[in-house]
Each structure stands twice: as C-alpha cells, then as structure tokens.
Amino acid sequence: MERRSTRTISPEADGGSPEQSDRLGFQEELLRKLIHSSTVVLPLLVWFLPRPVGIALLATGVVAALGVELARTRSRWARHQFLTRTRRLLRYRERQRFAGATYMVVAYFIAFVVFPRPIAVLAMLYDGLGDTTAALVGKRWGRHRATWGKSLEGATAALFVNALLGILIPGVSLLQALVGAGVAATLEFLPLPLDDNLRTTLGGGLALWVVGVV
C-alpha cells in the first residue's frame, strides 16, 4: 500500500498556508521550544561580558550557523547528517531554507551591535522566552486561531511575558517595556514575510529604541 507523507508535500500543494503546514505536534513543539528557550544564556552572558567579548561570542555563533547552512547546501552528506539529527524538529520551510536557529543568532548579533545593551538583551529575551511562551500556550490552550494557525491565547501570553521581562530589565522605562512588549508580540503573531526570530528580536528592539529616544 502506498503511503503518503505530508511532511514532503509543499504547503501550497497540500492546500494549506505555509504557517499551517509548518505546525508541529505538541511533543515536537515542546522539545523545539525547550531548545529555543535555552538560548537565554546568550543575552545573560552578553549582559555581563565586556561589549567586545559579547560581540565576538555572537559573531562566532553567526559564523558557525552560516557554516552549517553552507555545508548542507553544498554537500549531500552534510545535508543528510543534518536532517537525520533534526528532521522531527524542523518546520517544512526550514528543510528548504535556513533553519530558525540561524535567523535567531543573526538577529541576536545585529541587535547587540546596533542597540544599547539593555535594549539588545530585552529584544533577545522577546525571542527566547516570549516566542517560546506564545508557541507552547497556543499549542496547548489555543482556541481562538487566526487563519494562519496562530492563536490569540498564545499572543496574549507572549505579551504578558514580554511586558514582565521589560519591567525587570534595568535601564528600560515602563513605557518602553509596554510598547516593546506589544510590538514584539504582534510581530510574532502576524504572518509576515521575515522569519519570526528576525522580526520579533529586531522589531521589538527597534520599538524599544524609538520610544527611548522620543
């Protein structure tokens, strides 16, 4: 009997949106987000490290991530090894393009280079913890879903976590905390073209910075 694997069918061919076709099961999403949330070690490190050391650390991460992406693009063996180890945690689009982890480390590096330290660290936490909260709450308790699959419950949880993080970070005003939280949660929720790691981190950081200078 012929078996049809929905994992190998493109989102368009399967009759759904890319966001819907990229949805994982709860166990896969939980493991993926546990790994994702472990990246909070990076903003914690760069908070305490001298700025040049923090930049060097994040730059090393960018080089390593892009090296993996280049290897799996150019080498069939490298691609096989990569997919063997990560396939169950990858969304469909990540098998064809960069993985979310690559966008994440690039976003963290840009944020730390461009923004003041408190803003950069908070922007990273929007992605590491806010995004994780949105995904897990939405997967487990999401009942009111947009047409692209994400839930209002997940977005609300991300908003709450982002605001709490902003209040706790020294050097961030209450207005910055509230505006940044709302922008980051909204950018994570909406089905925009850029990877959500990029738009949540950099968009949230930009909102924090703009409010701070106005």
Beta strands, then each sheet from edge to edge (+ up, - down):
end
